[in-house]
Amino acid sequence: MNKKEILKLAKGFRGRAKNCIRIARERVEKALQYSYRDRRNKKRDMRSLWIQSINAGTRQHGVNYGNFMHGLMKENIQLNRKVLSEISMHEPYSFKALVDISRNAFPGNKNVVLPTRKADVSINV
Amino acid sequence: MAILCASTSTIFSSSERTSFGSLKKTIPSNQSSFLGFFPVAALSKPGSVRPTTLSFSKRDFRDIWNNTWYPKAKDHINTEKTWYVVDATDKILGRLASTISVHIRGKNLATYTPSVDMGAFVIVVNAEKVSVSGKKRTQKLYRRHSGRPGGMKVETFNQLQQRIPERIIEHAVRGMLPKGRLGRALFNHLKVYKGPDHPHDAQKPIELPIRDKRVQKQR
């Protein structure tokens, strides 16, 4: 009963782990632990992937992700990152409209201090 | 604001197919809007002639808004990828390698997927003229080990540039690509050449857009 269920869950495993119950039992326990953990990790990973996709899409228009999201928050556009990444992939012109809205709302940080080059700093002898 | 966006998307999606060179690359191929009905004519009685203009397959009705998009095989065909060319003369090594690796990996595309090779090919010419700042030319060391005891070989940037100049850029870019099976496959998309010529004219490479303002060595 339990053996049968375990071997059913062990399909696709490598080597003896899919056939022999003693090894399969350990591997299946580990697999179920991983799947428990990864159901929570998947939410983090997907959000990270959406952010990377939005970043790539906005940088094509000259705006980075941070400034883009700040502009959207200022305009109270409550589109979430999932939808924004889908728009940037499938509806490029709508996405450009969003980038323009964000750029109007937040043109960028004018007070940014660029790091000075070491060659420019003069050494007082 | 949501209504405005919906209306703009319907306007823009109808004009999606028109030519806009740089933006067209972000659209995966074969995307059509979701039709919520089957025309009755196509499901006509057996034995009657089917109209040849209507042909619907499962692919035409893919719902892109309620399913996670994952690239299909036709979204990353090697022969249809972009080829970039960049001249390494007097460019700072690390900054150039960073931009190259971003384009090879595909992180500049909105369709970036970490498990799939969606990037472009990059050709580097004039590899022996790449520069580094400070005293790295004589002080930067390239090490390799043969595996046997006492088998560490060290050479400086200068010596390696005399010997095999392509290896400098390859070493830099390989360190910035992911390590693993996919990373090794991505590395093969980098082509480095010593002089100003490259044998890839048939791929019609375009100029690599570098956004880094400090990549050119100041003289």
Interface residues (C-beta under 8 A of the other chain):
Chain A: M46 L49 Q52 S53 I54 A56 G57 R59 Q60 E75 N76 I77 L79 S85 E86 I87 S88 M89 H90 E91 P92 Y93 S94 F95 K96 A97 L98 A119
Chain B: M1 A2 C5 T8 S9 F12 S13 S15 E16 F20 S22 L23 T26 I27 P28 Q31 I64 W65 T68 W69 K107 N108 L109 A110 T111 Y112 T113 P114 R211 Q218
